[in-house]
Amino acid sequence: MRGPVAGRYAQALYDIASEGKALPKDKSMVDRIESELIAIRKVLDDNIELQRLLYHPQITTAAKKELLDQLFKEKISIVTGNFLALLVDRRRETYFGDIVDEFVALANASRGIIEAKITTAVELNDMEKGELSSILARLTGKNVQTSYAVDPSIIGGVIVRMGDKIIDGSIKTRLSAMKDRLKAIS
């Protein structure tokens, strides 16, 4: 349920931001709200006590909204402040991190940017990373923002995750497929 709920809220906020109806016309409203959401998520991620207060079901919505107002008033736009209040009113504050991820994905899609999470068995050097990024850019026709992770359990090869698509070129997967074919033969 997290994905669909986060997607709906992120889409609604993105629509408001891209239309710029709630504030004076500002072509960078999407950028502004995106940076505010990321900053708020960082504050929440860095403060476990704040998370406990904000996500606790027995703390009233009024108390949660007052807390958010004290923390972020004058630091965020009216749109972002109203959005946080809406999440609290609808008891959706626990979805905030997922909503931020969805909003960033929508903003990046409108900019022609796609995120790729690349997993390899060993650390890639800068040249290899550059080559892989340019190959992904050619394949997708978009600007690619890459993040890298190392997982020795894949043995070799590469796994690329872009949105809901996965390209699995790992040796671990190939060995597993070969094992399944050999079992089917015998």
N, C-alpha and C positions, 0 to 999 in steps of 0.2 A: 504494500500500500504506500510505502514511502515514496517510491518513484512517481506514481501518478499524482499524488498530493503535491509533492515538491514541484513537479512539472506544471501543474495548473497555477499554483501561486507565483512561480517564477515567470510564467508566460503573462499572467495578468500584470505583474509589476513591470515587466519588459514593455508591454503594450503601452502602459501609462508613461513610462520613461521615454519611449521612442516617439510618442505623440507630443509630449511636452505640454499637455493641457493643464496639468496641476501647477506648473510653475511657468514663468515667462519663457518664451521660445528660446531654447538653448540646445544647439546641435550636439553638445557633449553631455546631455543629461544622462544618457545611458552610461557613459564613462564615469560620471560623477557618482551615480547610484551604485555602480559596480564597485568602485573604490571604497565607498562607504560600507557596503555590505561585507567586503573582504576585511576591512579594518574592524568592524564589529565582531566578525567571526574570530579574528585574531585575539581580541580582548576576551571573548568567551573561552576560546581554547586555552588561553594563558591563565585563566582564573577559575579553578575548580569550584570554589565557594560560590562564585557568581552563577555558575552553571547549576549548582544545587538549588539555589534560590529560584532561579528563573524556570527551571524544569520541574520543580516540586509541585505535585498536584494539589496540595493542601494550602498553598500560598495563594491568596486571592488575586484575581486579575488586576484589581485596582492597585495592589501593592507592587505587582510585577511591573505594571505600566509606570508607576511612580519611580521605581528603581531605574528603569530604562530612561525615563525622562531626566532624572538626575545625572545619569552617566553620560548621556549623549546629546542633551539639549544644547543648542547653539553649535554643535559639532557636525550635525548631519542635516540634510535637507528635510523639508516638511514631508515630502513624498516618502522618504525612508522612515522617518519617525512615525507617520501614519501607518505605514506598512507593518512596522514592528508592533504597534498597538493592535492592528487587525489580527496579527498572528496570535497575540496574547488573548484577545477577545474570543477567538475561535479555538483556543487551546491547541495551537499548531506550532508553538515555539520550539518544540523538540525537533521539528523538521527544518529548522533554520539553516543548518549546514548544508543539507541537501538542496534547499531552495537556492542558496548562494551558488552552489555548483551548477545547477540548472540555469540560473541567470547568466553566469559567466559563459556557459556553453552557447546560450542564445545570442549574447553580445558578440562572441567570437564568430559565430556562424554568419551574423550580419556583416562582419568585417572581412569575411572570406578566410578566416583562420580556423584551423582544426587542430585539436590537441592529440598528440600521439604519445602513448606511454610505451616505452620500449624496454624490454627485459632481455638481457643477455647473460650468458654463463660467466663471462669475464668482462672486466671494465674495457670499454672501447676508448681508443685514443681520439683526439680532436678531429683528425682527418677522417676516420671511420664514421664518426658521428655526423660530420658534414656531408659525407657521401650518402649516408642513410637518409638524412633530412632532405637532400635534393632528390633522391629517388622517390620518397614519399610525396614530395611537392609535385613532382611530375605525374605520379599515379593519381593524385587527388585533384590536381589543378588548383590547389589552394596553398596559402601560406601555412606551414606546419610548425607548431610549437611543440618541441619534444622535451620529454623528461625521461631520464634513464634510471634503470634499476638493475642490480646484479643479483642473479639467482643461480648459484652453482648446480642446483638440482636439475636444471634443464639440460645439463651436460654440454650442450653446444647449440649453435644456431641462434635464432632470435624470435621473440614473440612481440608483435606490435598490436596495441589496442588503440583504435581510433573510434570514439563514440561507442556504438554497439557492434562494431566490426572487430574481429580478431584475426590476425594473420599469424598462424602458429607454424613456424619453421624450425621448431626445436628438435633436437635429436631425441629427446625423451619421448615426444609425441610420435615421432617416426618409429622408434623402437617399440612403443606400445602398439602401434598399428600393425607392425610386422608380427609381433607376438600374437595378436588377435587373428591375423590371417593364417599363421602357422597352426594355431589351435583349430581353426575351422577346417583345415586340410586333414588333420589327423583324426 
